[in-house]
Amino acid sequence: MKNEFLNPPGLCPTFGWTQVVSHTGGKTIYISGQTAVDAQGQVVGKGDLRAQAERAWECIGIALQAAGATFGDLVKTNLYVVNFQPEQLPVLREVRARYVSADKPPAST
């Protein structure tokens, strides 16, 4: 698989994500939305955004591994936070940074 990570001139600066990711070859893996729920169906870190974000990324890792992939293979992520507040963004970025490449992070919404 070949991934090309591009941040072309004229687009805004990025913070842990890439503006354009091009992928050729290999297979495509789709992962359903992952949340802060454990293998028994129990919410992890109720009321704790950091703990919930960590669990969601752990779940993504489990899903990737099951499909024979790693976080380095990610080309696109979507993040949804219920009742999001702008002051929560640093926590979400810090947790994400533990899982995605600093040099070649996936595109993100």
VODREN-191363 format. One record per residue (C-alpha): residue number from 1; y, x, z. Coordinates in nm, 3 decimals. Each point is the difference from the previous one (the first is absolute). Example, Ala and Ser with C-alpha at 12.3 -4.5 7.8 and 13.67 -1.06 7.14 Angstrom:
BEGIN
REC    k       yy       xx       zz
REC    1   -0.450    1.230    0.780
REC    2    0.344    0.137   -0.066
REM end
This chain:
BEGIN
REC    k       yy       xx       zz
REC    1    0.000    0.000    0.000
REC    2    0.348    0.120   -0.078
REC    3    0.305   -0.122    0.187
REC    4    0.354    0.095   -0.096
REC    5    0.272   -0.052    0.264
REC    6    0.355   -0.036   -0.138
REC    7    0.341   -0.043    0.160
REC    8    0.222   -0.005   -0.310
REC    9    0.370    0.081    0.013
REC   10    0.217   -0.310    0.024
REC   11   -0.219   -0.179    0.258
REC   12    0.073   -0.003    0.374
REC   13   -0.147    0.263    0.236
REC   14   -0.340   -0.078    0.151
REC   15   -0.120    0.017    0.360
REC   16   -0.380    0.034    0.005
REC   17   -0.065   -0.177   -0.329
REC   18    0.021    0.079   -0.372
REC   19    0.201   -0.194   -0.258
REC   20   -0.262    0.019   -0.279
REC   21   -0.370    0.084    0.015
REC   22   -0.200    0.021   -0.321
REC   23   -0.381   -0.006    0.016
REC   24   -0.249    0.082   -0.275
REC   25   -0.379    0.014    0.005
REC   26   -0.238   -0.080    0.281
REC   27   -0.039   -0.336    0.165
REC   28    0.244   -0.240    0.160
REC   29   -0.061   -0.124    0.353
REC   30    0.173   -0.310    0.140
REC   31    0.021   -0.039    0.377
REC   32    0.086   -0.332    0.159
REC   33    0.282   -0.011    0.254
REC   34   -0.094    0.190    0.313
REC   35    0.132   -0.101    0.340
REC   36   -0.026    0.105    0.362
REC   37   -0.338   -0.165    0.053
REC   38   -0.310    0.185    0.119
REC   39   -0.360   -0.037   -0.121
REC   40   -0.055   -0.282    0.252
REC   41    0.298   -0.198   -0.132
REC   42    0.225    0.079    0.297
REC   43    0.369    0.086   -0.041
REC   44    0.073    0.364    0.084
REC   45    0.330    0.083    0.172
REC   46    0.136   -0.350    0.045
REC   47    0.379    0.033    0.020
REC   48   -0.013    0.375   -0.082
REC   49    0.115    0.072   -0.355
REC   50   -0.113    0.365    0.009
REC   51   -0.353   -0.087    0.115
REC   52   -0.024   -0.275   -0.258
REC   53    0.122    0.226   -0.282
REC   54   -0.248    0.270    0.107
REC   55   -0.287   -0.249   -0.006
REC   56    0.099   -0.134   -0.343
REC   57    0.004    0.356   -0.144
REC   58   -0.335    0.073    0.169
REC   59   -0.141   -0.309   -0.173
REC   60    0.133    0.121   -0.335
REC   61   -0.177    0.331    0.064
REC   62   -0.328   -0.180    0.072
REC   63    0.037   -0.202   -0.321
REC   64    0.081    0.308   -0.207
REC   65   -0.296    0.189    0.141
REC   66   -0.235   -0.290   -0.079
REC   67    0.110    0.022   -0.364
REC   68   -0.032    0.380   -0.012
REC   69    0.375    0.064    0.010
REC   70    0.253    0.161    0.234
REC   71    0.367   -0.053    0.087
REC   72    0.077    0.262   -0.264
REC   73   -0.125   -0.244   -0.263
REC   74    0.253   -0.272    0.091
REC   75    0.247   -0.073   -0.278
REC   76    0.167   -0.317    0.139
REC   77    0.046   -0.170    0.337
REC   78    0.169   -0.322    0.110
REC   79    0.124   -0.042    0.356
REC   80    0.063   -0.339    0.158
REC   81    0.132   -0.034    0.357
REC   82    0.045   -0.338    0.166
REC   83    0.347   -0.033    0.157
REC   84    0.098    0.345   -0.128
REC   85    0.305    0.158    0.162
REC   86    0.170    0.301   -0.166
REC   87   -0.026    0.204    0.320
REC   88   -0.381   -0.012   -0.038
REC   89    0.009    0.201   -0.322
REC   90   -0.020    0.347    0.165
REC   91   -0.323   -0.099    0.178
REC   92   -0.155   -0.127   -0.322
REC   93    0.103    0.313   -0.189
REC   94   -0.134    0.229    0.275
REC   95   -0.340   -0.170    0.003
REC   96   -0.022   -0.010   -0.382
REC   97    0.082    0.373   -0.015
REC   98   -0.320    0.077    0.192
REC   99   -0.208   -0.152   -0.278
REC  100    0.170    0.061   -0.335
REC  101    0.090    0.327   -0.167
REC  102    0.351    0.127    0.069
REC  103    0.003    0.171   -0.341
REC  104   -0.148   -0.282   -0.206
REC  105    0.030   -0.330    0.188
REC  106   -0.101   -0.322   -0.175
REC  107    0.247   -0.244   -0.149
REC  108    0.088   -0.263    0.258
REC  109    0.142   -0.349    0.038
REM end
